[in-house]
Amino acid sequence: MIKLVNLQREFLEIREEVMRAIEGVCESGSFILGENVEAFEREFCEYIGCRFGCGVNSGTDALRIALEACGVGEGDEVVTVSHTFIATADAIRMVRAKPVFVDIDQKTYNMDVSKLERAINKKTKAVIPVHIYGQPAALDEIREICDKHSLLLIQDACQAHGALYKGKKLGEYGDVLCYSFYPSKDLGAYGDAGLIATNLDEVAERTKMLRNYGQSKKYHHDFLGYNSRLDELQAAVLRVKLKKLEHWIEKRRQAAKRYNELLSEVVLTPFENPLARHVYYLYVIQTQNRDRIREQLLKHGIETGVHYPVPVHLQKSYQDFRVSLPVTEHVSQRILSLPLDPFITEEEQERVCYSLRKMLLTTTYEGYN
């Protein structure tokens, strides 16, 4: 089986370092908000170009706590996209604000900036672009629109660890950035984990209080908060992996280039914005009859994914948020994620492409491309 993401191979490469890091935490007896969390917050924020970091227990909580720390709440609207994991929109609703969806660009799958301003009104408080699949949205244009309307820019960077836009780190563009370290991500923990990064002093202070019961100091609670702390074990693992991240990103980019060379004649391969560094959390193609092709690939021992088959605005839990998003809806029926991680071999990629091309080009699957 060629897996969509092979985490076992990753572990074998870093096993000794990871086990030493875990043993160090266990021997220290410090498991909550200790030196590893503080060090990882500092090291990761330096890597992405931000001043402050706040480790939390998931990417979802990173988004929710960031919104609350920025003062977004009931009666406010937040503009975002529907082509994303549902947590982006759920976090907005968790703080009692309203998500307003705009369509995506048909090439990058990121927010269509030409549609952003018409979604803004007096109730709009923030904009959340999603850097989908590891490619940054058009941050300079979005930043300009946010500044024009005095809106917060909160980046959903949960899939974009190490991505760049116009050669700059993502932290140079936004008020707040939210990250997930779900195990399959370019930088993944061994469980759920997340982080809020910001350049705003007040937001930095409030996020750290919100993640820990609203405490200003031990047993002194200034407001209602949460139990959402990044733990020491996850932070220790992430510190080991952060040192490898640039190398792993380059390996992902090499694998994506190889796929492009083998598949560009038969499917729609990913468009890479020349202004951005795509970090290829996912390698996503487009093709017709996606579900049948996926089924056949699995029979040939090739695991694939669909990110995401049902847009947020069409989910049952979003019946009150129906809107017409033609590009989002069209793309959701055609996208297919192929196996990709830093450890996939050339032989495995050739097998994936051979199987896919055979299905697309034989008479049995006539019309699949």
C-alpha positions as CSV (number, residue, x, y, z in Angstrom):
1,M,0.0,0.0,0.0
2,I,1.3,3.4,-0.9
3,K,-0.1,5.6,1.9
4,L,-1.4,9.2,1.5
5,V,1.1,10.2,4.2
6,N,3.6,7.7,5.6
7,L,4.3,8.8,9.2
8,Q,6.1,5.6,10.0
9,R,9.0,6.6,7.7
10,E,9.2,10.0,9.3
11,F,9.4,8.4,12.8
12,L,12.2,6.1,11.7
13,E,14.3,9.1,10.5
14,I,14.0,11.0,13.8
15,R,13.4,8.1,16.2
16,E,16.5,8.6,18.4
17,E,16.0,12.4,18.7
18,V,12.3,12.1,19.5
19,M,12.8,9.4,22.1
20,R,15.5,11.4,23.8
21,A,13.2,14.5,23.8
22,I,10.3,12.5,25.3
23,E,12.5,10.9,27.9
24,G,13.8,14.3,28.9
25,V,10.3,15.5,29.5
26,C,9.4,12.4,31.5
27,E,12.6,12.7,33.6
28,S,11.9,16.4,34.3
29,G,8.5,15.7,35.7
30,S,7.2,19.0,34.1
31,F,4.4,18.2,31.7
32,I,2.3,21.4,31.5
33,L,3.5,24.9,30.2
34,G,7.2,24.1,30.9
35,E,10.4,25.0,29.2
36,N,9.7,23.1,26.0
37,V,6.5,24.9,25.4
38,E,8.2,28.3,26.0
39,A,11.1,27.3,23.7
40,F,8.9,26.0,20.9
41,E,6.8,29.1,21.0
42,R,9.9,31.2,20.6
43,E,11.6,29.1,18.0
44,F,8.5,28.6,15.8
45,C,7.6,32.3,15.9
46,E,11.2,33.2,14.9
47,Y,10.8,30.8,12.0
48,I,7.5,32.3,10.7
49,G,8.4,36.0,11.4
50,C,6.2,36.8,14.4
51,R,7.0,38.3,17.8
52,F,4.8,36.2,20.1
53,G,3.5,32.7,20.2
54,C,0.9,30.9,22.3
55,G,0.7,27.1,22.2
56,V,-2.8,25.6,22.4
57,N,-4.3,22.2,22.1
58,S,-5.4,22.3,18.5
59,G,-5.7,24.3,15.3
60,T,-9.4,24.7,16.0
61,D,-8.7,26.3,19.4
62,A,-6.0,28.5,17.9
63,L,-8.7,30.0,15.6
64,R,-11.3,30.3,18.3
65,I,-9.0,31.8,20.9
66,A,-7.5,34.1,18.4
67,L,-10.9,35.5,17.4
68,E,-11.9,35.9,21.0
69,A,-8.6,37.6,21.9
70,C,-9.2,40.0,19.1
71,G,-12.6,41.0,20.4
72,V,-14.6,39.3,17.7
73,G,-18.0,38.2,19.1
74,E,-21.8,38.3,18.8
75,G,-23.1,40.6,16.1
76,D,-19.8,40.6,14.2
77,E,-19.1,39.1,10.8
78,V,-15.9,37.4,9.6
79,V,-15.2,36.9,5.9
80,T,-13.7,33.6,5.0
81,V,-13.9,30.8,2.4
82,S,-16.0,27.6,2.3
83,H,-13.3,25.5,0.7
84,T,-11.5,24.6,3.9
85,F,-11.8,22.2,6.8
86,I,-14.9,23.0,8.8
87,A,-12.9,24.2,11.8
88,T,-12.3,27.6,10.1
89,A,-15.9,28.4,10.1
90,D,-16.8,26.6,13.3
91,A,-14.4,28.8,15.2
92,I,-16.2,31.9,14.0
93,R,-19.5,30.5,15.2
94,M,-18.0,29.4,18.5
95,V,-17.4,33.1,19.4
96,R,-21.0,33.8,18.3
97,A,-19.9,35.7,15.2
98,K,-21.2,35.1,11.7
99,P,-19.1,33.5,8.9
100,V,-19.5,35.2,5.5
101,F,-18.3,33.0,2.6
102,V,-16.7,34.2,-0.6
103,D,-15.7,32.1,-3.5
104,I,-12.2,30.9,-4.4
105,D,-9.8,31.4,-7.2
106,Q,-10.1,28.5,-9.7
107,K,-6.3,28.2,-10.0
108,T,-5.0,28.5,-6.5
109,Y,-8.1,27.4,-4.6
110,N,-7.5,30.3,-2.2
111,M,-9.8,33.3,-1.5
112,D,-10.8,35.2,-4.7
113,V,-9.7,38.6,-3.7
114,S,-11.8,40.2,-6.4
115,K,-14.9,39.1,-4.4
116,L,-13.7,40.2,-1.0
117,E,-14.7,43.8,-0.8
118,R,-18.3,43.2,-1.8
119,A,-18.6,40.9,1.2
120,I,-17.6,43.6,3.7
121,N,-20.1,45.8,5.6
122,K,-20.4,47.7,8.8
123,K,-20.6,44.4,10.8
124,T,-17.4,43.0,9.4
125,K,-14.7,42.7,12.0
126,A,-12.1,40.4,10.5
127,V,-11.0,38.5,7.4
128,I,-9.7,34.9,7.6
129,P,-7.9,33.8,4.4
130,V,-7.0,30.1,4.4
131,H,-3.7,29.1,2.9
132,I,-5.1,26.0,1.4
133,Y,-2.9,22.9,0.8
134,G,0.2,24.9,1.7
135,Q,0.0,27.8,-0.8
136,P,-0.4,31.3,0.6
137,A,-3.4,33.4,-0.4
138,A,-2.8,36.9,-2.0
139,L,-1.7,38.4,1.3
140,D,-0.6,41.8,-0.1
141,E,-4.0,42.5,-1.6
142,I,-5.9,41.1,1.3
143,R,-3.8,43.2,3.7
144,E,-4.5,46.3,1.7
145,I,-8.3,45.7,1.8
146,C,-8.2,45.0,5.5
147,D,-6.3,48.2,6.2
148,K,-8.7,50.2,4.0
149,H,-11.7,49.0,6.1
150,S,-9.9,48.8,9.5
151,L,-10.3,45.0,9.7
152,L,-8.3,42.4,11.5
153,L,-6.3,40.0,9.3
154,I,-6.3,36.5,10.9
155,Q,-4.5,34.0,8.8
156,D,-5.6,30.3,8.8
157,A,-2.1,29.0,8.2
158,C,-2.9,25.5,9.6
159,Q,-1.7,23.9,6.3
160,A,1.1,26.4,5.5
161,H,4.0,25.8,7.9
162,G,7.1,27.4,6.2
163,A,5.2,29.0,3.3
164,L,6.4,32.3,1.9
165,Y,4.7,35.1,0.0
166,K,6.8,37.4,-2.1
167,G,9.8,36.0,-0.3
168,K,8.5,37.1,3.0
169,K,7.5,35.1,6.0
170,L,3.7,34.9,6.7
171,G,4.1,36.6,10.0
172,E,5.1,39.8,8.2
173,Y,1.6,40.2,6.7
174,G,-1.0,39.5,9.4
175,D,-2.2,40.6,12.8
176,V,-2.6,37.0,13.9
177,L,-1.8,33.6,12.4
178,C,-3.2,30.3,13.5
179,Y,-1.5,26.9,13.1
180,S,-2.4,23.3,13.5
181,F,0.2,20.6,14.3
182,Y,-2.1,17.7,13.5
183,P,0.1,14.6,12.8
184,S,-0.2,14.7,9.0
185,K,0.8,18.3,8.7
186,D,4.2,19.4,7.3
187,L,5.1,20.1,11.0
188,G,3.0,17.6,12.9
189,A,2.8,16.6,16.6
190,Y,2.1,13.1,17.9
191,G,-1.5,14.1,18.7
192,D,-3.5,17.3,18.6
193,A,-1.6,20.6,19.0
194,G,-1.9,24.2,17.7
195,L,-0.4,27.7,18.1
196,I,-1.5,31.3,17.8
197,A,1.2,33.7,16.6
198,T,0.8,37.5,16.7
199,N,2.7,40.8,16.6
200,L,0.1,42.5,18.8
201,D,1.1,42.8,22.5
202,E,-2.4,42.9,23.8
203,V,-3.6,39.9,21.8
204,A,-0.5,37.9,22.9
205,E,-1.3,38.5,26.5
206,R,-4.9,37.7,26.2
207,T,-4.4,34.5,24.2
208,K,-2.1,33.1,27.0
209,M,-4.7,33.9,29.6
210,L,-7.6,32.5,27.5
211,R,-5.8,29.1,27.0
212,N,-5.4,28.7,30.8
213,Y,-8.7,29.5,32.4
214,G,-8.4,33.2,32.0
215,Q,-5.6,33.4,34.7
216,S,-3.5,36.5,35.1
217,K,-1.6,34.6,37.8
218,K,-2.1,31.2,39.5
219,Y,-5.7,31.0,40.9
220,H,-6.5,34.5,39.8
221,H,-9.0,34.4,36.9
222,D,-9.8,37.7,35.2
223,F,-12.4,36.3,32.7
224,L,-13.8,33.1,31.5
225,G,-11.2,31.0,29.7
226,Y,-10.4,27.5,28.6
227,N,-8.2,24.5,29.2
228,S,-6.3,24.6,25.9
229,R,-2.7,24.2,26.7
230,L,0.0,22.8,24.4
231,D,1.6,20.1,26.5
232,E,5.4,19.6,27.1
233,L,5.5,16.2,25.3
234,Q,4.1,17.6,22.1
235,A,6.2,20.7,22.3
236,A,9.3,18.6,22.7
237,V,8.5,16.5,19.6
238,L,7.7,19.6,17.6
239,R,11.1,21.2,18.5
240,V,12.8,18.1,17.1
241,K,10.8,18.2,13.9
242,L,11.1,22.0,13.4
243,K,14.8,21.5,12.8
244,K,14.0,19.2,10.0
245,L,11.2,21.2,8.4
246,E,13.1,23.1,5.8
247,H,14.7,19.9,4.5
248,W,11.3,18.2,4.5
249,I,9.6,21.1,2.6
250,E,12.3,20.9,-0.1
251,K,11.7,17.1,-0.4
252,R,7.9,17.8,-0.8
253,R,8.5,20.4,-3.4
254,Q,10.8,18.0,-5.3
255,A,8.1,15.3,-5.2
256,A,5.5,17.8,-6.4
257,K,7.7,18.7,-9.3
258,R,8.1,15.1,-10.2
259,Y,4.3,14.6,-10.2
260,N,3.9,17.6,-12.4
261,E,6.3,16.2,-15.0
262,L,4.5,12.8,-15.0
263,L,0.9,14.0,-15.0
264,S,0.6,17.4,-16.6
265,E,-0.6,15.9,-19.9
266,V,-3.4,13.9,-18.4
267,V,-4.9,15.8,-15.4
268,L,-5.0,19.4,-14.1
269,T,-2.0,19.6,-11.8
270,P,-1.6,22.2,-9.0
271,F,-1.0,25.8,-10.1
272,E,1.8,27.3,-8.1
273,N,1.7,31.1,-7.7
274,P,5.1,32.4,-8.8
275,L,4.8,35.0,-5.9
276,A,4.6,32.2,-3.3
277,R,6.5,29.3,-1.9
278,H,4.0,26.4,-1.9
279,V,4.9,23.9,0.8
280,Y,2.6,21.1,-0.5
281,Y,0.9,19.9,2.6
282,L,-1.2,18.2,-0.1
283,Y,-0.7,17.5,-3.8
284,V,-4.1,18.0,-5.3
285,I,-5.1,17.3,-8.9
286,Q,-8.4,17.7,-10.7
287,T,-10.2,15.1,-12.8
288,Q,-13.6,14.0,-13.8
289,N,-15.2,10.8,-12.3
290,R,-13.0,11.4,-9.2
291,D,-14.7,8.9,-6.9
292,R,-14.5,6.0,-9.3
293,I,-10.9,6.7,-10.0
294,R,-10.2,6.8,-6.3
295,E,-11.9,3.5,-5.8
296,Q,-9.8,1.9,-8.5
297,L,-6.5,3.3,-7.3
298,L,-7.3,1.9,-3.8
299,K,-7.7,-1.6,-5.5
300,H,-4.2,-1.1,-6.9
301,G,-2.8,-0.4,-3.4
302,I,-2.8,3.4,-3.7
303,E,-4.3,5.5,-1.0
304,T,-5.7,8.9,-1.9
305,G,-7.8,11.7,-0.2
306,V,-10.4,14.3,-1.0
307,H,-9.9,17.7,0.7
308,Y,-12.7,18.6,0.8
309,P,-15.7,16.8,-0.8
310,V,-18.5,18.9,0.8
311,P,-17.9,22.7,1.1
312,V,-18.7,24.2,4.5
313,H,-21.7,26.1,3.2
314,L,-23.3,22.9,2.0
315,Q,-22.8,21.0,5.2
316,K,-25.9,20.0,7.2
317,S,-24.7,22.1,10.2
318,Y,-24.6,25.2,7.9
319,Q,-28.1,25.1,6.5
320,D,-28.6,28.7,7.6
321,F,-25.5,29.9,5.7
322,R,-26.4,28.7,2.2
323,V,-24.9,30.9,-0.6
324,S,-23.9,30.4,-4.2
325,L,-20.2,29.6,-4.6
326,P,-19.9,28.2,-8.1
327,V,-16.1,27.7,-8.2
328,T,-16.0,26.1,-4.8
329,E,-18.8,23.7,-5.6
330,H,-17.3,22.8,-9.0
331,V,-13.9,22.1,-7.6
332,S,-15.2,20.0,-4.7
333,Q,-16.4,17.4,-7.2
334,R,-13.1,17.1,-9.1
335,I,-10.2,17.4,-6.6
336,L,-8.1,14.4,-5.6
337,S,-5.1,14.3,-3.2
338,L,-2.3,12.0,-4.3
339,P,0.2,10.4,-1.9
340,L,2.9,12.9,-0.9
341,D,5.3,13.3,2.0
342,P,9.1,13.9,2.2
343,F,9.7,10.2,2.2
344,I,7.8,9.0,-0.9
345,T,10.2,7.3,-3.4
346,E,10.5,8.0,-7.1
347,E,9.4,4.4,-7.7
348,E,6.2,4.9,-5.7
349,Q,5.4,8.1,-7.6
350,E,6.0,6.4,-10.9
351,R,3.6,3.6,-9.8
352,V,0.9,6.1,-8.8
353,C,1.3,8.0,-12.1
354,Y,1.3,4.8,-14.2
355,S,-1.8,3.5,-12.5
356,L,-3.6,6.9,-12.8
357,R,-2.6,7.4,-16.5
358,K,-3.7,3.9,-17.4
359,M,-7.1,4.5,-15.9
360,L,-7.4,7.9,-17.6
361,L,-6.3,6.8,-21.0
362,T,-7.7,3.3,-21.5
363,T,-11.1,2.9,-23.2
364,T,-12.5,1.4,-20.0
365,Y,-12.1,4.8,-18.4
366,E,-12.6,6.9,-21.5
367,G,-13.5,10.5,-20.7
368,Y,-12.0,10.4,-17.1
369,N,-9.6,13.2,-17.9
